[in-house]
Amino acid sequence: MKKHSKISTLLLAAALPLAITACSSDDNNASSPKAAGGTASATGGTGTGGMNSKTGGAATGGAATGGMANVGAGGTPITGLTIVDVAVANGNFKTLVAAVTKAGLADTLSGPGPFTVFAPTDAAFAALPTGVVDGLSATALGDVLKYHVVSGKVLAADAAKLTTAATVNGAALKLGVTDGKLFLNGLTQVTMTDIQASNGVIHVIDSVIFPAAFPGNIVDAVKAHPRLSTLAGAVTANVATALSAPDRTLFAPVNSAFMGVTLPQDPAALEAILTYHALAAIAPAAAVLELTSAKTANGAYVGIKTAGGVKLNDSTKDVDVIYTDFTTSNGVIHLLDKVLIPPGNIAEVASAAGLTKLTGALGAANVPGTTTTFAAALAGDGPFTVFAPSNAAFDAIPQAGFGADLAKVLGDHAISGVVDSKAVLKAIADKASPDTISNATDKKLVLTQVGNDILINGMVKVTATDIPAKNGIIHLVDAIILPSDITFPGNFVQALSAYPQFSSLVTAVTSADAGVAGALTGAGPLTVFAPGNAAFAGIDVSQNLTSTLLYHVLPLEADSAFVVGNFATPGTTATAGGKNVTVDGTLLKVNDSNIVRADIKVSNGVIHILDKVLTPPAN
């Protein structure tokens, strides 16, 4: 996803390099796209960094230790029994011993060492795709086996402090602790530790680790790793087919993620959940970090947050990505700490979020030019982007509401296609104005960034972004988006009060002489130059409050056509306070302040938004 949020650009992600260093933690953390820390050797150092970092229990002798057929268990070396002798004596490592022999490593591992060997059981080898081990040459097999060996003697207590360990293969292992269990490369659990031999120590692991990509597809990898056994048991034939296709990404919930989750018995419902965890493209961690939303193989969207660690959002909860970039022959696996549940359509997600005033309005008006209600349209395939006002935003509209204009107003809150938060920022940078589905005269939304805030038409603030739905995404806003050809159903004070971006101005009006509020609620017509909250930052108007406010009011209705027509050459005009302002109809300026949004129509006049507070002259 380089610099674009649409999921089609994920197809470029395969070329991006992997850039991961693991870190130890509990079941909510194992590695991070951004994390780097810990030691690069196997002899000490405490791993730091990570995604959603938490502290896990130590995988020491008491927490994750075990004996192996009473040979060398409990930390006591057995005189004369090498690592190979111990493995042969146990009987659960026949495949490993045969592989060591085939690769010509038996003499090396019987040498003085010391070595630390992460030893896969026969069951671990049996879980691999058929023919993988037998198909390797002695040299290739040796490379894989060397990836299981670390120079030096590394006991569990030391391993638990590491994020990486250099193997004799030359490639690094990634280590992490979850609930007192030590994992290698996210998916391989160390099931027994500190098995002593005369030339080192053995730790037993439940799956085979590979220095490069796993020699099988995503489904093969899920089946080969007991940490994903619950997921493996849920995969249906249809899901297996989907995940076995070329270029796939799987966000795989680990076993603990399924605690408290009841999976549906209906195959179609189950498949809908499982495919919601997949992308039909390769998205390594570097690509995921560039996203704010993605379309899943299910067809529904998922939100992506990257502040403080990568999280996925299914419209009801955030889910931590706890390990990244486990590569397979057809894609990549990232691990999750919870199960994602596919969201409903936009109308259903809005209803579930308690946006009752919006959902009620959606059912009360038809999409312009159709006989279909907005509620029905937003339940369709889409995709759509909806800017969803809060209940308070609807409550701020006078009782008469928008009447016959409701369809135009609602249409100004919806865009055909997905415009997620990253696309919004790009539109701002490109000075682009996306079209809405309204039939208002001006269907474009003007997007701007003021400080850290994203504003629509200079007066509506986006308060939350990228809430996913089956057929698009939702952004929450704090006020009603008003098309330029619709008159707000109320006076100046009611209109300004309905938009939190003018709360500083409203506070000033209510604090000034009663005549100011009286004028703004009177019959008019008037023109109000309205500075937004950002314009009031650092400005003290309390000493000349009434005169300052009246300096922002013209005793006539001067819409943009009037301003352009009468002030093509800059000139002065008297304000309601009697003092003159200079108006430039070509540059749309009042004194040194810019008109950033013109022609907000209200029942008793017109509002123009300014980017600075006007200061009346002293005399």
N, C-alpha and C positions, 0 to 999 in steps of 0.2 A: 503494500500500500504505500509506498513511497510518500507522495504528498496529497493523495486524494482518498476520500473516505469510502467511495463506492467499492463494493466487494469485487467487482470485475477486475479492479487493479491489483487484487491479491495475486493474480496470475503472474505478476512481475516479481513476487516475493521470493520465488525459488532461487533467484540469483543473489539474494542478500546473504552475507556471511553470518555464521552462528557466532554469538558473542555472549557466552554464559559462563559464570563461575558459580558453583553451588555454594550453599551455606547451610549450616546445621540449624535445626529448630524443631518445633513440634509439628503436628499434623497439618497445621495451617501454613507451613512454610518449608520450602526445600531449596528453591533456587529462583533467581530473578533475572529478567532481561537486563536490569541495570546493576545487579549486585556484583561486587568484586571484593574479595577479601579472603582472609584466612591464609594458610601457608601453602606453598607449592611443593613441600616435601612431606614425608610421612613420619617425621620425628618430633613434631610438636607445633606449637603456635595455636592461637585461638582464632577460629573463623569469625569474621564479622561481615556486616552488610546483609543484603537480602531483601526480598519482597515481602512486605507485611511481617517484618521480623518479630519473632517471639522466641522465648527461651523454652527449650524442651528438656526432658529428662536426660541424664547421661546414660549412654549405652555402655555402661561399665559391667564388671563381672557380676555385680548383684542384680542389675536390671535386665541384662540381655545375655547372660552367660550360660553356657551349657557344656556338658561333657560329651564326648564322642566315644561310645562303647567303653567308657572308663579308661580310655587310652589318653593319657596326658591331660585329663580334665582337671580343672581347679587350679591351673597355673603351675603345676609341678612337672618339670621336664622329665622325659623318660630316657634314661641313659641309653645311647646307642640306637634309638629309633628316630630316623629322619622323618621329614615331612612326607616323603613317599611311603616309608614304612607304615606310618600312622594311617595314611589314606588306604593302603592295601589292607591293613588289619581290620579296619572298620567294616568294610563290605558294602557301604552305601555309595562308594565312589568308583565303581568299576569303569564307568564310561570315562571319567576324568583320568584314571590311571592309564587306561588304554590310549587316551588321547596324548597324555604326557609321553608315553612310550613311542607312539607314532611320530610325534614331533621331535623326538630325540632330546627331550628335556629331563629325563629321569636322572641321569648322572648329575646334571646341574642342580636339581632340587634335592639331591642326596649329598651335595657338597657342603662345605662349612657354613655357607651363608653369612649371616642369618638372613632369612626371608620371612615375609608375611604373605601368606597365600589365602585368597578368598576362594573357597572351594565349593563349586556347584555340585549338588547331589545328582544321583542318577535320574531322579525325578525332574530336576531342572533341565538336564539334557533332553529327556524324553518329551518335554513340552515344546521343544523347538520344532520348526517345520521339518517335515520328513526329508532326510538326506542332507541336511545342512552340514553336520559334522563330517559325515562320510564323504561328502563332496569336496572337502577342503584338502589341498595339498599339504604335505608335511610342513612346508614353510608358512603357508597361510594359517594353518592350525597353530603353529608355534606362536605367531603374532597374537592370535586370540588368547592363548593360554598365558603368554607373558603379560597380557593386560590384567590378569588376575593376580599378579605377583608384584609386591613392593619390596624394594631392598631395605633391609633392616628389620628389626623386631618391633612391630607396632601393636601394642595391646589395646583392648577395646577402650579403656579410659583415655588413651591418647588419640585414638581414631575419632572419638566423639567430639574432640576439640577442633577437628580439621574441617575445612571446606573442600580441599582438594588434596590428592596424593599422587605423586609421580610414580608410574609403574615402570617395570623394566622393559615394557614395550616402547616406552617413550611418550605415550599419551597419558593424560591425567585422568584420574578418577574423581568424580564429584561425590562428596559425602554430605549427609544431612541426618539429623536426629529428629524423630517424630515419636512422641509418647514413649520415650525410652528405647525406641527401636532405631537401629542404624541402617540407613539406606544408601545404596550406591547408585549413582546416576538416576536418582528419583524413584526407580521401579524395583530395584533388587534389594531385598531385605537380608540383612545379616541375622541368621536365626540362631546360631551358636557362636560363642566367642572364646578367645584365649585357650584354644586347644594347643597344648605345648608339645614341641618336638625338640630333639637335640640341636637342630639347626634353624629354629625359628618358631613360628606360631601359625596356627590355622584358624580362620574364621569361616564358618559354614554359611553359604548363601543359597537362596531359594530359586535363583534363575541365573542363566549364563549372561555375562556382560561382554559387549563387543566394543572395540576401539573406534569403529566407524558406525555406519548405519546398521540397524538391526536387520539381519538377513531374511526378511519376510515383510509382508505388508502390515498395515495397522491392525487388522484383525488378528494376524499371527502374533503380533507383539502383545496384544491384550490377553490372548490365551496363554502366552508363555510367562506371564508375570502374576504371581499370586496376589500382589497388591491390587490388581484389577479383576479379581475373580468374580466379584458380584456383578460388575459390568459385563464380563465375559458370559456369565450365565444368563444375562438379559438379552444379549444380542440375538436377534432373529435372522433367518436366512436373508430376508430383504435388506436388513441393516448391514449384514455382512457383505452383501453384494455392493451396497452403496459405499461402504468404507474400504472396499478392495479396489475401487476404481482408481485410475491415475489421479495424482495431484489432490490429495485430501489433507485436511487438518482435523484432528480430533481433540476436543477438550474433554479429557477423560476423568470422571469422578473416581476417586480412590474408594476403597471399601468403606472407610469410615464415613464418607459422604452420604451413603445410603441409609445411615442410622435414622430411624424415624420416618423414612420415606416408604410409602406403599406404592409400588409400581402397578400400573393397571394390568389386568388380565387380558384385556382386549388387545390383540396384536397390533392393530392400527394405532391405537392410542399409545401403546408402548413404543412403537416405531417413531411416532411423532416426537416423543420425548428424546429418544436416542439420537435421531437425526438433527435435533435442535442443538446437539453438542458438536456438530461437524460443520466444516466449511468445504465448499466444492473448489478449493484452491489450496496451495501450500502457503501457509502463513507462519513463518518462524517468528520468534520473539521480536526481532527487529521490526518486522512488518506489523505485528499486533500493536506495538507501541505507537505506530503512526495512525491508528484507527480510533474513532469514537463510536462507531457502530459497524455492524457487519450483517449481511444477509446469510443465514445459515442454510444448510442443506435441506432443512425442514421447510424453508420458504419464509419463515418468520425472522424478525430482526432481533439482534442482541446488542445491548449497549456495552461499551468498553470504556473503563475509566483507568487512567494511568497515574493519577496523583497518589503518592504514598504506596505504590505497588499496583500491579495490574489486577483489575477486578472486572468480572462480567456481570451484567445486570439483566435480569429476565422480566423486569417491570415490577417485581415484588421484593427482590432482595439482591444484595451484592454477593458475588461468589469469588473467592480468592483463587487466583492462579498460583499454585504452590510449587510447581516445577515446570520448566520449559525446555523445548527443543530436544525431545527424545526422537531421533530421526529413524525412519523406516524406509523400505524400498519404494513406497508410494506417497510418502508425506511425513508429517510430523505430529507428535503427541505432546500436549501440555496437560498437566494434572490439575484437577480442581478439588476444592475441599467441600463442595456441596453439589447437589444435583440441580441443574437448571430445569425450570418448567416452562414450556412454550407459552407466550402470552396470547391473549385473545386479540380481536381486531381493535382498531383505534377507539371505537365507541365503547367497547367492553372494558378496555384498559382505563379509559377516562372514568367510566362508571365505578370501577373497582377502586380508583384513586379518590373517590368521593366528590368528583366534579359534577355534582347533581344539576347545578344551574346550566352548565354547558350541555350536558346530555339531554336535558329537557328542551333546550333551545334547538338542538340538532333535530329533534323529532317534530319541531313546530314549523319548520321552513323547508322549502324545496331548493335543491341546487339550481341556480339560475339557468333557465332554458330547458329545464327538465320537469318531470312530474315525480321525481325521486327525492325523498327527504334526505337531508344531510346525514341523518343517522343511518339510513339504508346505504347511502353512497360510501360512507366511511366504514361500512362493514364489508365492502366489496374487495376485490383483489388489490386495487391500488397499484403501486404504492403511493402513499400520501405523507406529507409532513403537516402536522397540525400544531399551531400555536394556541395552547389551551388556557383560557383565562380561569382564574380561581373563582370560587363562589363569591368572595368579597368583591371581585371586579364586577360581577353582574349586579350585586347588591348596591353598588355605587351609582348605578344608572337610575335616574328618576323613574317613578312607577310606570309612567307611560311607555317606557322602553323605546324600541325602535320601530314598532308597528310593522308597516308594509316594507320597511327598509331592512328588516331582520336578515333576509337572505343575502343582501349585499354585504352586510356586516359580517355574518358568519363566513361567507365566501372569502373575505379578506383575511381569515385565520387559517386558510388551507392552501397548500401548494401541491401540485401534481409532481410526484417523484420524491425522492429522499434527499433532504437538505439537512444533514446533521450538523453538529456544532463546528466541526472542522470546515465543512462547506460554507457555513455562515461566515466564518472568519475569512475564508478565501473570497467570498463575495464582497466583504467589506474592503479587503485589500485591492480587489479588482474594480471597486466602485460599481459593482453590479447590483441591480435591483430585481429580485425574483418576482415573477408574475404569480398572482393568486388565482383561485378559481372563481372570484367574485365577478359580477358583471357591472361593478362600479366603473365610473369614467376612468379613474386611475386605479389599475389593478396591481400596481407595483408596490412592494414594500421597500422602504428606505432603511437599510441596516447600517448602524454606526456603532463604534466602540468608544465609550467615554470612561476613561480609567479602566477598571476591570469589568465594567458593565456593558452588556450588549443591549442596545436600544433599537426599537422598531419605530420608525417615523418620529424619532426624537422624543417620544413620550411614553412608550411602553417598554418595560424592562423584562428581559428574559431571566427568570428566576431558577429554572432547572432545565437541563438539556438531555437529549438522547434517551428518552424513555421508550423502550422498544415495544412494538406491537406486531401482530401477525402480518399486517399489511402496511407497515411504515413506522414512523417514529413521532413522538410528541415532545414538544418543548413547552414548559409552563411559563405563563406571562402574568404580570401583576395587574393588567388593565385590559379593557376592550380596545382592539385595534379599530380605529374609526376611518373608513374610506373618506377620501378628500371631498366627495360630492354628497356626503351625508351630514346633516346637521345634528349636533349633539342635542338630545332632548332635555335641555336645561340651560340655566344661565351661566355666566362666567364662573361664579363661585362653585356651583355644582359641577361644572365641567373640570375645573382645576382640582377639585377635591376628589374626583374620580380617578385621577392619575397620580400615584404616589411620587412620580418624578417632579411634581410641583408642590410637595409638602412644605418646603421652606417658604415658598411664595404664599401658600394658603395660611400658614402660621403667621406670616407678616401681616396679611390682610386682616385676619381676626384680631391681631394685636393693635392695629392702628385705630385711628378715629372711626367711629361708626359710619361716618359719611363715605368712607372708602368702600366698605362692604355694601352699603346702601346703593352706591352708584353701580357697583358691579352686579347687583341683583335687580336693578331697575329695568325700565323699558328699553333704554338705549336709544339708538344703536351706538355702540362704542367699539373701539379697537384696543386690545390689550397686547402689549409686548411682554411676553411671559418668560422670564429666565427660569431655566430648570435648576434642580438642586445643585448640580455641579457648578453653576454660575455663582451661587451664594457662598461657595467654600472660601473661607478666609475673609468674607465681606461682612462688615458691621454696619447695618442700616438703622440701628435702633435710635440714633440721635436725631435723624431727620426722616423718621419712618413714613409718616403720611405724605410728605412732599416727595419722597423718593418713589413711593407707590404711584402717586398721581402722575409722576413724570413718565410712567410706563403706559399711560392711558391717553388715547386721542378721543375727543368728543364727537367722533363721526365714525362711520364704518368704512375702513380703508383696506379692502382686500388686496391681493397681490396685483390684480389688474389695475386698480386705482393707483397703487404705489408706483408701478412701472410707468403708467401713463402720465402721471402728474409729477414724477420726480426722476425723469430720464436724466435731467440735469439736477445734481444734488441741491436740495433746498430745505428750508426750515418750515416747521409747522408747529402750532401751539398745542401743548398737552392740556389735560384736564386740570392740571395745577397752574396753568398760565405760563409756564416756561417752555421755550422752544427746544425741539430736537431737530437734528439734521438727518434727513432721509435721503438715501441714495437708491433710486429705483433700478439702476443698472446692476450694481453690485449687491443689492438687497442688504443694505446696512442701515442701522440706526445709530447715529454717532459712530462709535468704534466697535459696536456689537453687530455680529452677523445674524441675519434671520436664517435659522437652520431648518425651520419648518413653517410653511405659510398656510394660511387659509383654513384654520380649524374653526368650523362654523358652529356657533352656539345660538341659542334663541334670541339673544339680545346683542349680537355683534359677531366679531371675528377675533381669533387669537393668532398671533405670530410668535413662534418660540425663538428666544434669543440665547446666545451663548455667553453673554455677559450682562451683569446688572448695570443699568444706566444710572449715572450719577448726575443729579441736577446741578446746574451752575449755582454758585453762591448767591448771586444777585438776580 
